[in-house]
Amino acid sequence: MTHGLGFRSPDGCSRLAVTDLDGLLSAVRFALIRIQCRPELVDGCLGRGLLDHQPALIPNPDNSHFPGKRKELQRCDAAHVASRERRERCLGGMTDTKQSAVLITGANKGLGHEAARRLGKLGWKVFLGSRDEDRGREAAEKLAADGIDVVLVPLDVTSEESVAAAEELVRTHTDRLDVLINNAGAPGHAIHPAQATVAEVHAVYDTNVYGPIRVTHAFLPLLQAADHPRVVMVSSAGGAFSVVTDPEQPVSKMHELAYSSSKAALNMLTIRYAQAFPGIKFNAATPGEVANHTFAATDMNNNMGRLTVTEGTDSIVRLALLDPDGPSGTFTDRLGPIPW
Ligand SMILES: NC(=O)c1ccc[n+]([C@@H]2O[C@H](COP(=O)([O-])OP(=O)(O)OC[C@H]3O[C@@H](n4cnc5c(N)ncnc54)[C@H](OP(=O)(O)O)[C@@H]3O)[C@@H](O)[C@H]2O)c1
């Protein structure tokens, strides 16, 4: 009996034909590391997320950051040999004729833009959210010039109308959304609590707390139409009680009210959503390394961070690429899970 296996991603992985089960299993492994795939796709095929060249995460020869991945590959190899389509879907989209789709809010610059680039390089369809259409168009054109399948989505997370229009637009391009990354964030003002007013705090909450609620609520039906939906909440170590109460952490000495409390609220939202929707993975990421007191250089911090945007997006991309048996309701930084 001849088994045909097609690897027809947008990146042009090869098509193979083999004649028995052993041959098929070898061919699957061979195809996943074949140079016909672009290097980014090979990373995606094998590790689902150890992308680019991140030495801190790459000491991972046994795939320990993705303990479920090898198991999943074996399960897919064994269970779906008879159905090419089901097997490809089992592998999670990298070799799928159906592209994975992601919406990222605030993706015109900084970490959102870098997450868009990294997932786009894996062959994903990227819906690039930007509250300013011109800035968004410029950012989308940059990604398109890099070969990424990108759609600009005008999206201000503080506006119900804008979120509704964004959902309508995305729906014209896809009948499902595999991943939503609630990334857009407002820093507020680093002012002493004595100076903080409800108006100042409200503006930050409108973006950092109500924004993710608006967007998540609007996109739930599209997420629920996906086989394996994931939502990544881009939070902050500043929203972790464990960090803010640690005298060794610089943030414990910084007086501020709006931003840290908004991210603490976002963390609780993540848990409550995860509990309410067992079929959708909700996880929170902080872009830095808590143990090393580091964060990523972006406009939000006047580019004072020690990490690059690529390093800063490691936790975000990892959660976006979670396996079907991956966790939900967790909080993680670049180095792994962290206490709330
Ligand atoms: N950098 C870090 O190490 C770090 C650490 C902890 C947490 N974070 C979080 O990471 C996320 C991304 O921040 P970043 O560091 O990449 O900062 P950034 O470069 O300043 O990017 C922030 C993004 O959010 C967008 N945005 C702000 N308000 C918005 C709204 N109402 N609707 C839609 N988009 C809006 C901005 O759009 P405009 O260009 O139009 O302003 C921009 O695209 C934020 O949630 C932030 O809190 C970052």
The ligand as an SDF file (V2000), in Angstrom:
LIG
                    3D

 48 52  0  0  0  0  0  0  0  0999 V2000
    8.9790   46.0860   26.8850 N   0  0  0  0  0  0  0  0  0  0  0  0
    8.9220   45.2720   27.9270 C   0  0  0  0  0  0  0  0  0  0  0  0
    9.9050   44.6850   28.3800 O   0  0  0  0  0  0  0  0  0  0  0  0
    7.6030   45.0320   28.6020 C   0  0  0  0  0  0  0  0  0  0  0  0
    7.6250   44.6090   29.9340 C   0  0  0  0  0  0  0  0  0  0  0  0
    6.4250   44.2940   30.5360 C   0  0  0  0  0  0  0  0  0  0  0  0
    5.2410   44.3540   29.8200 C   0  0  0  0  0  0  0  0  0  0  0  0
    5.2570   44.8070   28.5200 N   0  0  0  0  0  0  0  0  0  0  0  0
    3.9830   44.8280   27.8020 C   0  0  0  0  0  0  0  0  0  0  0  0
    4.2080   44.4660   26.4470 O   0  0  0  0  0  0  0  0  0  0  0  0
    3.1800   45.0310   25.6260 C   0  0  0  0  0  0  0  0  0  0  0  0
    3.8180   45.6900   24.3990 C   0  0  0  0  0  0  0  0  0  0  0  0
    4.5830   46.7940   24.8540 O   0  0  0  0  0  0  0  0  0  0  0  0
    5.9390   47.2610   24.1430 P   0  0  0  0  0  0  0  0  0  0  0  0
    7.0100   47.1550   25.1750 O   0  0  0  0  0  0  0  0  0  0  0  0
    6.1010   46.5950   22.8610 O   0  0  0  0  0  0  0  0  0  0  0  0
    5.6300   48.8140   23.9960 O   0  0  0  0  0  0  0  0  0  0  0  0
    5.4360   49.7320   22.6910 P   0  0  0  0  0  0  0  0  0  0  0  0
    6.5310   49.5410   21.7330 O   0  0  0  0  0  0  0  0  0  0  0  0
    5.1770   51.0890   23.2540 O   0  0  0  0  0  0  0  0  0  0  0  0
    4.1010   49.1570   22.0180 O   0  0  0  0  0  0  0  0  0  0  0  0
    2.8400   49.3650   22.5860 C   0  0  0  0  0  0  0  0  0  0  0  0
    1.8240   49.0690   21.5090 C   0  0  0  0  0  0  0  0  0  0  0  0
    0.5080   49.1750   22.0640 O   0  0  0  0  0  0  0  0  0  0  0  0
   -0.2400   50.0000   21.1890 C   0  0  0  0  0  0  0  0  0  0  0  0
   -1.3880   50.6260   21.8640 N   0  0  0  0  0  0  0  0  0  0  0  0
   -1.4120   51.4650   22.9160 C   0  0  0  0  0  0  0  0  0  0  0  0
   -2.6700   51.8260   23.1950 N   0  0  0  0  0  0  0  0  0  0  0  0
   -3.4650   51.1960   22.2900 C   0  0  0  0  0  0  0  0  0  0  0  0
   -4.8580   51.1650   22.0440 C   0  0  0  0  0  0  0  0  0  0  0  0
   -5.7200   51.8760   22.7790 N   0  0  0  0  0  0  0  0  0  0  0  0
   -5.3250   50.3830   21.0390 N   0  0  0  0  0  0  0  0  0  0  0  0
   -4.4720   49.6570   20.2680 C   0  0  0  0  0  0  0  0  0  0  0  0
   -3.1530   49.6870   20.4330 N   0  0  0  0  0  0  0  0  0  0  0  0
   -2.6530   50.4390   21.4430 C   0  0  0  0  0  0  0  0  0  0  0  0
    0.7540   51.0260   20.6940 C   0  0  0  0  0  0  0  0  0  0  0  0
    0.2380   51.7220   19.5590 O   0  0  0  0  0  0  0  0  0  0  0  0
    0.7570   53.2070   19.1720 P   0  0  0  0  0  0  0  0  0  0  0  0
    2.0320   53.0320   18.4030 O   0  0  0  0  0  0  0  0  0  0  0  0
   -0.3770   53.7320   18.3660 O   0  0  0  0  0  0  0  0  0  0  0  0
    0.9730   53.9520   20.4550 O   0  0  0  0  0  0  0  0  0  0  0  0
    1.8990   50.0970   20.3630 C   0  0  0  0  0  0  0  0  0  0  0  0
    1.6700   49.4460   19.1480 O   0  0  0  0  0  0  0  0  0  0  0  0
    2.3990   45.9910   26.5220 C   0  0  0  0  0  0  0  0  0  0  0  0
    1.2070   45.3710   26.9540 O   0  0  0  0  0  0  0  0  0  0  0  0
    3.3340   46.1900   27.7080 C   0  0  0  0  0  0  0  0  0  0  0  0
    2.6360   46.5460   28.8790 O   0  0  0  0  0  0  0  0  0  0  0  0
    6.4080   45.1630   27.8970 C   0  0  0  0  0  0  0  0  0  0  0  0
  1  2  1  0
  2  3  2  0
  2  4  1  0
  4  5  1  0
  4 48  2  0
  5  6  2  0
  6  7  1  0
  7  8  2  0
  8  9  1  0
  8 48  1  0
  9 10  1  0
  9 46  1  0
 10 11  1  0
 11 12  1  0
 11 44  1  0
 12 13  1  0
 13 14  1  0
 14 15  2  0
 14 16  1  0
 14 17  1  0
 17 18  1  0
 18 19  2  0
 18 20  1  0
 18 21  1  0
 21 22  1  0
 22 23  1  0
 23 24  1  0
 23 42  1  0
 24 25  1  0
 25 26  1  0
 25 36  1  0
 26 27  1  0
 26 35  1  0
 27 28  2  0
 28 29  1  0
 29 30  1  0
 29 35  2  0
 30 31  1  0
 30 32  2  0
 32 33  1  0
 33 34  2  0
 34 35  1  0
 36 37  1  0
 36 42  1  0
 37 38  1  0
 38 39  2  0
 38 40  1  0
 38 41  1  0
 42 43  1  0
 44 45  1  0
 44 46  1  0
 46 47  1  0
M  CHG  2   8   1  16  -1
M  END
$$$$
